[in-house]
Amino acid sequence: MNEQQPATSLAEFVAGVTDNLIPASTRARAARVVADTLGVMLRGSVTADASRMIAGPHPEGASSIVAPGFPVTDAREAMLLNALSTCTAELDEGARPTGHPAMHVLPPLLAAAQRDQLSGARFLTAFIVGYEAQARLQRAARLRTSVHCHGNLGNVGVAAGLAWMRGAAASQIAAAMQAAAAFASATSYSLPYSGATVHSAGPAITGMVASTVDRLVAAGYTANPGSVEEVFGSLLGDGFAADELDSSLGEHWAVETGYVKFHATCGHAHPIVEALIDATRRASAAPGALPWLLDTRFDPDSIARVVVWVSSRAVELDARPPLATSLAGRFSIPFVTATTLAHGRADIAAFERAALEDPRICALANRVEMRVDPNYAAVFPSRHLGRVEIHTVDGRILVGNCENPYGNAENPASNEHVKQKFEQLVGEVLEAETATALWARICGIDSEPNIRHLFRGFEHVSRTI
């Protein structure tokens, strides 16, 4: 088989996709992914760094900035700002092996679709094929462990979605995917580990690259047909399973198997949060409790130490206070453990400055012992394991385990719980009853005649947080 054939086959498949080729259930799931991501985006827009960027001024245009008031600007500015907002809180959805298709694909495609006044159905199909291309690349690529997945894998997915949306032929879709791969970012895990918040710009750079490449290819510029495999198989990776790009095309859609985040942390910390939940739930046996909340909050001084078992990869998330930024806290399992116990949850508030500077939370983080279970990495991603022991000052030992965090494909979240997450996030930015109406509008995006009007009627319902 020609080594370029799988990428070419994927491009040919994308070119042939039509709205009615995608099952209604898949389209409904994709609309839910869009809604979940827009909720994260809207809440992220009022964080300090993102809100300063959004303050403007901005170029004129017709693409929405997903922020209070839903101001409009040109497509490239909307791509940039919306991607920044989505990344800031670490609540965006993802797909295994590790990557975050919606956060990369949604901002550029939404902005371009609004600019061109496309229907919601055409936008949603483009989103699904862009997501598919990125998810398949995630399965094919063997990124080096030091390379973070932001700003590189998404280039190919966004390029595929943008090219499909403008009706490009298979040859142009293939060229766009290859050209976008050639400009992948060599992003590093050292950025979030150190708390460097420029990390949040990785998905925004994807939008800038892919939209530029789309213009170049439409104008006749050519690409190296081997870029995808070269970049992700040798420059950024240590191997490439090319057949993952075109195996069983159309039989299953990747957008149906992503995971939903209920904890505002790096995904590698989620098994520990859920093991903490399990430990408290075993102790209290509270019926009907929400799956992403502890049953109790702990006084940090009441805990002598916490032992956590993690995979060989997650042990890298070992930063100790003092921590420079909320991002550093979200990528520190010791701090995640301590602040979750103190707050009873791992939400946005658990990583704000007050928590980072709380001396009792910081002291508890330094009493967290991390241990590696060598078996955990071998079963990932089908099982995402974690274990904790909470040793209290009064001599109790609370034990908890996680098989798969709630929201993972193997432990899927209910539609009602994803809606509840959306309403909680959006309810902090818009009037509470408006959040429910916006959820319904987005989930019905397939029926929107003009996606430019997606946020019409929601411009004057913001609240101050």
Secondary structure, 3 states (H helix, E strand, C coil): CCCCHHHHHHHHHHHHCCHHHCCHHHHHHHHHHHHHHHHHHHHHCCCHHHHHHHCCCCCCCCEECCCCCCCEECHHHHHHHHHHHHHCCCCCCEECCCECHHHHHHHHHHHHHHHCCCCHHHHHHHHHHHHHHHHHHHHHEEECCCECCCCCHHHHHHHHHHHHHCCCCHHHHHHHHHHHHHCCCCCECHHHHHCCHHHHHHHHHHHHHHHHHHHHHHCCCCCCCCHHHHHHHHHCEEEECHHHHCCCCCCCCHHHCCECCCCCCCHHHHHHHHHHHHHHHHHHCCCCCCCCCCCCCCCHHHEEEEEEEECCCHHHCCCCCCCCCHHHHHCCHHHHHHHHHHHCCCCHHHHCHHHHCCHHHHHHHCCEEEEECCCHHHHCCCCCCEEEEEEECCCCEEEEEECCCCCCCCCCCCHHHHHHHHHHHHCCCECHHHHHHHHHHHHCHHHCCCHHHCCCCCCCCECCC
